[in-house]
Amino acid sequence: MASRKTAIIVGGGIGGLVTALKLHRANASVRVFESVENIQALGVGINLLPHAVRVLTELGLMDKLNKIGLPTAELIYVNQFGQKIWEEARGIDAGYRWPQYSIHRGRLQMLLLEAVKEQLGEEAVITGHHLSSFETVGDEVVAHFVNRKTRESLGSYRADMMVAADGIHSVVRKHFYPNEGLPKFSGRILWRGISEFTPFLTGKTMIMAGYQDQKFVAYPVCPKTAAKGSSLVNWIAELTVGGDLPSRADWNKKISKDIFAPAFASWDFGWLNVPKLIEQTDAVYEFPMVDRDPLPQWTFGRVTLLGDAAHPMYPIGSNGASQAILDADALGQVLMEQSDIELALKAYETARLAPTANIVLSNRKNGPEVVMQIVKERAPNGFEHLHDVISRQELENIANRYKRIAGFDKETLNTK
């Protein structure tokens, strides 16, 4: 009988933890190495699209997801005056076999961490270990770890393969592409917050308002808050600022609202008071909107990239976490089908490299949100009748094209 495969996963985020669960199902012995000492429920809201929820459902996590995620009922685009441009049902309400969830990123990560420890054992997750270097020796990958703060050596570990799920600043990606440099800055800054607020529209609505250079996104993320008649609203304010990429030390820093809030002072739509929502939020964090160019290769022998290490993308189309989960699913699938590790990792790359590259490039052109920019350009002062500005067919074509690019075309997905 063939010996059990062993795997090192670098990074204990969403992509790394789902990969651990999938590789465990493929009968691999897995250890996840995370840089931070204590994994905590940090971050704000994200969306899980139906194709990613399908993967988590197959991992037996649907009941737990239901307790921490709010099923998104509809997505609405409006202009800066709150006039509706596009509305579509999402998830179960749109006829998918799986929901779309709006969910707090940290709560999802903790759910996945708990599942990994339950299914693989407590010892499967090793924290406080930052990857410093690695090499392939014969049929093994040897990974060397340090304490990220002190740089003290924490020893070396061996495995049959290594999966780099270590994010946009990936050590492994930099090893293979040492001259790539900094992430690509869009010239746009995101300010993110989360606050309990009055429910808007159906209480399960995701809204996007504005246009390319000024945008506001809001959606509720907590079923418990909704059950008591309130709404825990995740929001993102976005402005084009130009200039150079902010220093990495400034990413995810707490910021004064005075920097961006005045630009949204008039955005009271009646059904959602944007300035009041910003005002009532205690902590606001700043992020540059960045990505990286698609790569020609992710897999190098027994080492491969996954998630943001492989394909960081603009947060457009509610897609980043979902694509990392799809990566994990594809990797787990090929390792079940192919006993040769190097062939399996190449098959994973073949399955996922081109589709994710298409999403990165589409998101640079604003993905499905391009309809907001089209309306801004054609009707900068608002409109009386939407279809004098843009036809329903044009709107439908843009929405459907992105679903195909991102892999959640309903007819295709529902047959899986």
N, C-alpha and C positions, 0 to 999 in steps of 0.2 A: 504494500500500500504506500502511495506517495506521502511524503512527510508534509505536515501542515505548514503552509506558507506563513511567514512572519512579515509584519509591516510596521514601519515607523510613520506616524502622521505628525507633521510639524504644524502646530496651530490648533488651538481648542475653541475656535469660533464655530459658527453654524456649519460651514462647509466641512471643516475637519471632523466635527462630532457626527454629522450624518454619514460621512465617509467611514468612520469607525464602525457605525452600526451596520452599514452595507457590507464592509469587508468581513465583519464577524459572521454575517449571514453566508458569505462566500467561503466560510470555514478557515479564515485567516486568523492568526494570533496577532493582536493589534495593541500598540501602545501609542497614546497621544501625548505629545510634549508641548506644553504651553509656557510662554515666557513669564507671564505674571504669576505671582505667588498664590493669589486667591482669585478664582474666577467669580466675578460678581455680576449681578443683573444690571449692567450698565447700558446706556444708549437710550434711544427714543423709539419711535414707531417704524415698522417696516410692513410691507405687504407680501403675502405668500399667494402666488397665483395657483390656479387649479392643478396645473401639471406638477408643481412642487408638492402641493397638498396630497396628490395621489401617491407620491413616493413616501411621504410621512405616514399616510394611512396604511400602506403596505407594511410599514415598520411597526404597526400596531399602536400608533400614537394619536389617533383621531379623537378618542374620548378626552385625553388630556389637552389636546389642542382646543377643543370646544370650550374648555374651562377657562382658558387664558386668552383666546383669540376671539375677535368679533367678526362674524361673517359679513363681508361687504355686500350690500344689496345692489348699489348702483354707483357709477362713476359719472360725474358731471363736469364738463368744461364750461367756464363762463369767461366773459371779457372783464376788463378792469372796472366796468360799471355794474357787474353782476348779471349781465344779460346772458341767457343760456345759449351756448353754441352747440353742444352735443351732450346727449344723455344716453347711457346704455346700462342695462342690467349686468350684474357681475355674478360670478360663481353659480351657486345653485339657482338663484333667481334668473340667470341667463340660460339655464338648461344644461349646465355642466353636471357631470356626475360627482364633482367634488367642489367644496366651497372655495372662495377666495377669502383669506383671513387678513384683517388688519390687526397687528399684534405688536406688543412691546418687544423690541429686539432682545433685551436682557432676559425677559421671562421665557422667551423661546429658547435662548441659549441654556438657561438653567434646566428647562424641561429635557433638552437633549443631553445635557451633562448627566442628569439623573438617570436617563435611559441607558447611557453608555456604562455608567457604574453598576447599574442593576444587571445588565446583560453580559458585560465583559468583566466585571469585577472592579472594585475600588482601585486596584493597582494598575488599571489600564490607563489612567490619566495621571501624568506626572507634571506637576506645576513647578514654577520657578526655574525652568530649564529653557534657556535661549540657545538656539542653534548657532554655533560659531563657524563651523566648517564641516565638510563631509568629503568622502571619497568612496569609490567603488573598488573593492578588493576581491578579486575572483567573482564568486557568485553572491557577494554580499555588499550592502551599503553600510559604511561605518560613519556614524554621525557623532560629532563632538559638541558638547553642550557646556555653557557657562552660565553663571548668575549674571543677568543683564546689568544689574546695578554695580556689582563689585568686580565683574569680569573673572571671578574665581572659577577655575575649571571644575566642572561637575561630572567629568568622566565621558566615556564613549559607549555607544550602544550599536549593536549590529542587527541587521534584518535583511530579508530577501529583497525588500523594496522600500522606497521612501516616497511618500506623497507630501508635497509642499502645499499646505493650505495656510500659509503664513502672511497672507494679505498683500496690499498694494506695495508695501515696502519689503517684499519677500527677499530673504537672504539667499534662497535657492535660485530664484529668478536672476538675481544680481550675479550669482556665480556663473550662470550660463550666458548672461548678457551683461557683461561688466561695463560696457560703454553706453548703456541705455540712458542713464541720467535720471533726472527728476520726472515725476508724473507730468502729463500734459495738462496745463491749466486752461480752463475754458474762458477765463476772464470774469467768471461769475462766482459769487460767494453765497453760501447757504447759511441761514441762521435758523436753528432748530430749537423747538421747545415742546413741552407737553404740560397740559393744564386741565383741571376739571372745569367744565364750562356748560352753558345751556345747550342741550341737544339742538342740532340744526337739521332741517329737512326731515328725512325719515329716521334720523338717529343712527343709520347704518350707511350713510352716504360719504363717499370720498369726493372732494371737490378740488379742482384746479382752476385758478383764476389768473387772468392777466395775459402775458405774452412773453416772448423770448427774453427780453431785458428786465422784466419785472414780473415776478410770479409769486403766487401764494397757494400753498397746498394744505389741506386740512382733512383729517379723518379720525373718527373715534376708534380706540384700540382696546377697550376693556369691557367685557360682558358683565362683570359684577357692578361696575359703575352704571352701565346702561340699565341694569335690572332695578336699580333704585331711582331711576328717572333722571339721571344726570348723564354726563358724557365726559370721558377722559380723552381730550382731543390732542392728537399729535399734529403739529403744524411746522411748515417750512416756509420761510420768507427768502426770496432769492432776488438778487440784483446784479446786473452787470457792472463791474467796477473797473475792468481792464487791468493793466499793469502786470507785474511779475507774480509768480507763484509765491504766496506767503510762506515764511519759514515753517518747517515741519513742527518746530516747537510751539507754534501758534495754533496748530490744528486742534479742534475740539476744545478750544479754550472758552471759558465763560466770558460773556461780552456784555457791554452796556447796550440796552435797546436803543439808546439815542442815536446810534450809528446808522440804523436802518429804519426804525419805526416811522419817522416823519414821512418817508416815501409812501407809506400805506395809510396815512392819516385820514384819507377820504374814502377808504374802502369799506364802507358800511353798506352791505347789500340788503339790509332789512332782515333777511333770513340768516345772515351771519355778519356779526360786527367784528371785522378783522382787527381794527385798532384796539378794541376792548379786549379781545382774546390775547393779543400781544401784551397789553398792559397788565393783565391778570396772571401772567406767567412769571414764576419766580426766577427760574434759571434758564438762560438762553445760551446756546453754544454755537460757535462759528466754525465752518468748514469751507475750504476751497472746493469748487466743483472740478474734479480732476478725473482723468482716466489714463490709460497708456495705449500705445499703438498695438494692434493685434500682432502676435508673434508667428513666425513661420514654423515653430516647433515647440512642443511642451515636454515631450518625453525624450530622455537621454538614458538609454539602457534601462536601468532599474529605478530610475528617479523620474517623477513626473510632477507637473504643476496642476493646481485645482483652485477654482473660485477666483477671488481677487488676485491671487498670485499669478493666475493664468490670463485673466481677462477683466481687469477692473474697468468699470463702465460708468458713465454718468447715471445718476439716479433718476432716470426717465423711463416711464413705462412700468414702474413698480417691479423691477426685474432682477436686481443684483443678487439678493439672497436666494431667490428662486433658481437662478442659473447655477449657483454653487451646489444646490441640492440636486439639480439635474446632472451635474458633473459626477457627484457621488454615486448617483443611481447608475449612470453609464459605466463607471469604473467597477462597481460591484458586479454588474451584469457580465462584463467581459471576463472578470476573474472567475466567475462561475463556469463560463463556457470554454475558457482557454487555460490550460495548465502551464504553458510557458509564460513566465512573468513578462519578459521583454516584449513578446508578441501581444500579450494582453494590454500592456500599457500603451503600445502603439495603436492598438485597435480603439482604445479609449480616446486617444488623441484624434484619430481619424473621425470618430463619431462626433466629437464636441468642438474641435478647433474652428472649423468653418462656420457652424451656426452661431457660436459666440462672437466671432469676428464680425459677422453681419449685424449682430445686435449693437456692438460697440460703435460701428460706423453709422448705423441708423440713429442711435441715440445722439450722436454728434449733430445730426440734422433734426433733432428734437423729437424723433420717433412719432408717436401718435399725437403728441402735444403740438405738432406743427400746425394743427387746425387753429389754435389760438393766435399764432403769429400771422397766419393767412388772413384771419378776420381783422386783426389789428391793422394790417397793411391796407386792406380794402375798405375798412370802416373805422378809421382811427377815433372818431367821435361817437361811436356806437351806431346802432341800426334800429330801424322800425320793424323791418321784416328780415329775419335771418336769411331766408332763401333768396333774397335779392343780392346777398353778399356771397353766399356759398351754398351750393346745392346739397340736398340730402345725399345724393349719390356720391358726390366728392367726399363728404364726411364719412360715409360708410366705407368707401374704398380705402381711405387712409387708416381707419380703425381696423379693418379686416386684414389689410396688408401687414400691419405690425403684429397682429396676432399670429399670422403665419411665420413671420421672421422670428418671433420670440418663442414659437413652439406651443402656443396654446389656442390654435384654431379649434373651435369647439367640435366640429364633426370628426376631425382627425383624432383629437384627444379622447373623445368619448368612446371610440372604438378600441382603445388600448385595454 
